[in-house]
């Protein structure tokens, strides 16, 4: 459960010691590591020193409050997950949180259901972000997932043979650069002699699945897989 959280690091900033200790004990079962501090200044120091994936922060804190801290963070980091944990339900707080792209606003007191819902939300967001970061968009229709080595057309997976997948991976590794015929032959059929008919047939099949896009032929030289960076 919540597998995406197992390699993530969290920071919880809360000035109520009992709440801080109780919630951190729960979260340390799901995150790789969780830092806990009772003030925003110390929390900001940790954020600058370590890679933090998820920040949970109270609003009403001594000296620098949670909103001020979030503002400082967002000036440097647009991607960190930020969860506001507060007993306050003032409209102005909600509006400021929306302005700073806070991922969730949890109203105290914590309950088991609230914690489970929050963990599920965080896990789902990491899964979505990981999927996006592993996706290479070839154009507005085609995309390739680097983790699964799958090709998609308008989010529908396109079936590839083992050789077609190997060829596509080779093209993507050298995208926008010429790949020689000799290199393709060696990478696809290292134990066999060069066979122009076999190579052209494979490239033709891949071209059809790519709807005749991307692959440019340079006779007697090789091919360029052309996409916009």
C-alpha positions in Angstrom: 0.0 0.0 0.0 1.2 3.5 -0.9 4.3 2.1 -2.6 5.3 5.4 -4.2 5.8 6.9 -0.7 8.5 4.4 0.3 11.3 6.3 -1.4 10.0 9.8 -0.6 11.1 12.1 2.2 8.7 14.3 4.1 9.0 17.3 6.4 6.4 18.0 9.1 6.4 21.4 10.8 4.0 21.7 13.8 4.3 23.6 17.0 2.0 21.3 19.0 4.4 18.7 20.3 1.8 16.0 21.0 0.3 16.3 17.4 3.8 16.4 15.9 4.9 13.2 17.7 1.7 11.3 17.0 1.5 12.1 13.3 5.2 11.6 12.7 4.9 8.1 14.1 2.2 7.3 11.6 4.0 8.9 8.6 7.3 7.2 9.3 5.7 3.9 8.5 5.0 5.0 5.0 7.8 7.4 4.0 11.5 6.6 3.7 12.2 9.4 6.1 10.3 12.1 7.8 11.9 15.2 9.4 9.9 16.9 12.2 10.5 20.4 13.6 8.4 22.9 15.6 9.1 26.1 13.7 9.2 27.4 10.2 12.8 28.8 10.4 14.2 25.4 11.2 12.0 23.8 8.6 13.3 26.2 5.9 16.9 25.3 6.8 16.1 21.6 6.3 14.4 22.4 3.0 17.5 24.1 1.8 19.8 21.3 3.0 17.9 18.2 2.0 15.7 17.1 -0.9 12.2 17.1 0.5 9.3 15.6 -1.5 6.4 16.4 0.7 5.9 19.2 3.2 3.2 19.2 5.8 3.0 22.5 7.6 0.7 24.2 10.2 -0.4 27.8 9.5 -0.2 29.3 12.9 3.5 29.0 13.8 5.7 31.3 16.0 7.7 34.0 14.2 7.3 33.0 10.6 3.9 31.5 9.9 3.1 28.7 7.5 1.8 30.9 4.7 5.0 33.0 4.8 7.1 29.8 4.6 5.1 28.5 1.7 5.6 31.8 -0.2 9.4 31.5 0.3 9.4 27.9 -0.8 7.3 28.5 -4.0 9.8 31.2 -5.1 12.4 28.4 -5.3 10.5 25.2 -5.8 7.3 24.8 -7.8 7.1 21.0 -7.6 7.3 20.0 -3.9 4.1 18.7 -2.5 2.7 21.1 0.1 0.0 20.0 2.6 -1.4 22.6 5.0 -2.5 21.2 8.3 -4.5 23.6 10.4 -7.4 24.0 12.8 -8.3 27.3 11.0 -10.9 27.4 8.3 -10.6 31.1 7.4 -11.4 32.0 3.8 -8.3 34.1 3.4 -6.1 31.2 4.3 -7.8 29.0 1.7 -7.4 31.7 -0.9 -3.7 32.2 -0.1 -3.1 28.4 -0.3 -4.8 28.3 -3.7 -2.6 31.2 -4.9 0.6 29.3 -3.8 -0.6 26.0 -5.4 -1.0 24.0 -2.1 -1.8 20.4 -2.9 -4.2 19.9 0.1 -5.6 21.6 3.1 -6.3 19.3 6.0 -8.4 20.6 8.9 -7.5 19.4 12.4 -8.1 17.3 14.3 -6.6 14.3 12.4 -8.6 11.2 12.1 -7.6 7.8 10.8 -9.8 8.3 7.7 -8.2 11.8 7.0 -4.7 10.3 7.3 -5.6 7.4 5.0 -7.2 9.7 2.4 -4.2 12.0 2.6 -1.7 9.2 2.1 -3.7 7.9 -0.9 -3.8 11.3 -2.4 0.0 11.8 -2.0 0.7 8.4 -3.4 -1.5 8.9 -6.5 0.1 12.3 -7.2 3.6 10.8 -7.1 2.4 8.0 -9.4 1.0 10.6 -11.9 4.1 12.7 -11.7 6.5 9.7 -12.1 4.5 8.6 -15.1 4.7 12.1 -16.7 8.4 12.4 -16.0 8.9 9.0 -17.7 7.0 10.0 -20.8 8.6 11.4 -23.9 6.2 13.2 -26.2 7.1 12.7 -29.8 4.4 15.1 -31.0 0.9 16.0 -30.0 -0.4 12.5 -30.7 2.5 10.1 -30.1 4.2 9.5 -26.7 6.7 6.9 -25.4 7.0 5.7 -21.8 10.6 5.2 -20.9 9.9 3.0 -17.9 7.6 0.5 -19.7 9.1 1.0 -23.2 5.6 1.4 -24.6 4.5 3.5 -27.5 1.1 5.3 -27.3 -1.0 7.1 -29.9 -3.6 9.4 -28.3 -3.1 7.5 -25.0 -3.8 4.1 -26.7 -0.9 1.6 -26.6 0.5 0.5 -29.9 1.7 -3.1 -30.0 5.3 -3.5 -31.0 7.3 -6.6 -31.7 10.6 -7.1 -29.9 12.6 -5.9 -32.9 10.4 -2.9 -33.5 10.8 -1.9 -29.9 14.6 -2.3 -30.0 14.7 -0.2 -33.2 12.5 2.5 -31.7 14.7 2.6 -28.5 17.8 2.9 -30.7 16.2 5.8 -32.7 15.1 7.6 -29.5 18.6 7.2 -27.9 20.0 9.0 -31.0 17.0 11.2 -31.8 17.7 14.0 -34.3 21.1 12.5 -35.2 22.0 10.3 -38.1 22.3 6.6 -37.2 24.3 4.7 -39.8 23.0 1.6 -41.6 25.9 -0.3 -40.2 25.0 0.6 -36.6 21.4 -0.4 -37.0 22.4 -3.7 -38.5 24.9 -4.4 -35.7 22.4 -3.4 -32.9 19.5 -5.4 -34.3 21.3 -8.4 -35.7 24.8 -8.6 -34.2 25.3 -12.2 -35.1 24.1 -12.0 -38.7 25.3 -10.6 -42.0 23.9 -7.4 -43.3 20.5 -7.8 -45.0 19.1 -4.7 -46.6 15.7 -6.3 -47.3 15.3 -7.4 -43.7 16.3 -4.0 -42.4 14.0 -2.1 -44.8 11.1 -4.4 -43.9 11.5 -3.7 -40.2 11.8 0.0 -40.7 8.7 0.0 -42.9 6.7 -1.8 -40.3 7.7 0.7 -37.6 6.9 3.5 -40.0 3.4 2.2 -40.5 2.8 2.1 -36.7 4.2 5.7 -36.5 1.8 6.7 -39.3 4.8 7.6 -41.5 6.1 10.2 -39.1 9.6 10.8 -37.6 11.8 8.4 -39.6 13.8 10.2 -42.3 15.9 8.1 -44.8 19.3 9.1 -46.0 20.2 6.7 -48.8 23.4 4.8 -48.4 24.0 6.5 -45.1 21.3 5.8 -42.5 18.3 7.3 -40.8 17.3 10.2 -38.6 14.5 10.0 -36.1 13.3 13.6 -36.1 11.3 15.0 -33.2 11.2 18.4 -31.6 13.1 18.7 -28.4 
